[in-house]
C-alpha cells in the first residue's frame, strides 16, 4: 500500500499503486462528472451541433471520435 497526497485537493489517501499523478476518489468523481456535463448554449467547433462537453469546445461525438453513418 502507498500513502499518497491528491494533486487536486491535497488530501491524503491510500492506493495499491504508486501513482505518478495521484488523485483521490472524490476529485476523480468530480472530474468524471464534468465530462458528462453539457453546455447547451455553445456549439461544437468541429461539426457545429449545439451542446459541448463542459470546459471543452467539442460535442461528445467529435471529442470521442464517434462517427454517425448517414
N, C-alpha and C positions, 0 to 999 in steps of 0.2 A: 504494500500500500504506500501511496505517496501523499504527502500533505502539501497541497498546492494553494496558491492565492489567485483568485479570479482577477483577470486583467481588466475587466469591466467595472466591477463594484468594489474590489479589494477584499472581499470576504474569503476566509479560508474554507477549503473543502477537501475531502478525501477522494482519491481516484486510484484505480488499479493500474493506470497507465501514467507514465511520466510525460505529460502533455507539453508540447513546445509552446503553445499559446493557450494556457488554461482558462476555461470559462465555466463558471458554476452552473448548476441546473436552472436556477431562476433566470439568469441572464441569457442562457441558451434558449429557454422557452420564450422569453421576451423577443429575442431575435427571430425565432421561428414564426411567432405571431405577426411580426411586422411584414414578413414575406407574404403572408396571407391577406394583409390589409390592402384594399384597393382604393386609390384616389380617383374617384369618378369624374372630377372636374378637369382632369388633364388627359390629353390624347397621346397615344403611343407615337414616338418619333419615327418608328420604323414603318408601321402599317397605317397609322392614323386613327385606329379604333379608339373610342373613349375608354378610359379606365386603365391606369398604370399601377404597378406594384409600388407601395409606399416607399418614397425616397429614391425611386428609380425613374427612368424615362421610357421604359418599355412595358407592354402588356405581358401577361403570363405566357401567351403563345409565342411571342417573339423572344422573351427572356429565356424561356426554357427550350426553345427550338422546336415547338410543336407546329407542324405544317398541316393546314387544312386542305384536304383534297377536294378539288372543285369538279 
